[in-house]
Amino acid sequence: MARRYDTISFLTDYGTVDEFVGVVKSVVRDLANHVTVIDITHEVPPFDVRAGSLTLARAISYVPSGIVLAVVDPGVGTNRLAIAVEVGDGEGVLIGPNNGLLAPAVAMAGGAGRAVVLSNETYQLVAPGTTFAGRDIFAPAAAHLCNGVDLYELGDPIDAELLIPGVIPLPRNEGLALVTEVLWVDRFGNCQLNVGPADVAHLGDRIKVTVGELNGAPTTRVAAMSANFAELGVGAVGLVTDSYGMLALCFDRRSAAVELGIGPSDQVVLEPVGDNDPAASPGLSIPVNLRINR
């Protein structure tokens, strides 16, 4: 017997200025009026599949059982596939474009079970064009699943191993340096890195942080490992374990992104602070020449 679901968790890059989010939710309401729609966010930067995939991966452990409807779809209307992927032995289904958006969240949820291409037009809206798959393909699929339609009714089965993977950058060691990357900048300007506390334990409690262009004059600061923002002190940069267990470059009540001039995908080099290092004074900012071999 097919499952019924009563919750759809919804993520897009649609924003809320236009009617897109409201229209998608209206389609769901019309087809499955028992469903609650939870808005994860609709402020993923436009077309930024990487940012959307990381956002969804951060959220997936906290969304309720049910459907996850995720749309960041710069290839809409092309031959990219619209897909639905079961996770957790059917406890949830992720729906969206096959462009890497869903893959990290699927992995975080324990891996893929059944998967289909959403090819059965019986469970889609008649579309005047091809550029609003959220309304015409993804929302109806989500609603029909909530009504108890079996996944395989929605389209042709596909091998989940063939789904396009997401791209999550890995840190790398270069001598004593750990080369990291900014994954995400939150509303407060905290810059989440792609490392956790265990990855930097060998560097000590005070860590030299270098940011900036490789061929320019990067800026170096000394960051203290800190349990929270308040203990950093005025103007001092810190490395705080964030709510997802990753390290983030932070200031107390100031934006690390603004203060350090960095954003998502920017490189951050972490190194131990030497006794004679000119950056050894906390809070000091100096230009340095940095060469990294790739």
Number of C-alpha atoms within 10 A of each C-alpha: 6 12 15 15 23 18 21 29 21 23 25 26 23 21 16 12 7 9 10 17 20 12 14 20 20 15 19 25 17 12 17 19 14 15 18 15 17 15 14 19 18 19 13 20 15 16 16 14 24 22 22 27 26 21 20 26 20 15 15 20 12 8 17 15 19 23 28 28 26 27 26 28 26 16 14 17 13 9 7 13 19 21 27 31 27 22 23 14 12 17 14 22 26 24 29 29 28 21 22 19 29 31 25 22 25 24 15 16 17 11 17 23 16 17 24 22 20 25 17 14 12 12 22 19 16 10 12 8 9 11 15 16 22 28 22 21 24 26 29 25 32 30 28 21 24 25 19 13 18 14 25 15 17 24 20 14 18 15 11 18 11 8 18 15 16 20 15 14 13 10 17 12 12 13 8 11 16 20 21 20 24 23 24 20 20 12 8 14 21 27 29 26 26 20 21 17 15 9 13 17 11 12 16 13 14 18 26 22 26 23 22 20 14 12 10 12 14 16 19 25 24 25 26 22 22 18 13 15 19 11 13 20 12 12 15 20 28 30 29 26 22 18 9 10 12 18 26 27 26 29 28 19 14 17 20 24 20 11 13 19 12 19 20 16 16 17 20 20 22 23 22 20 20 11 8 7 10 13 21 19 11 17 17 16 17 13 15 16 12 16 9 10 4 4
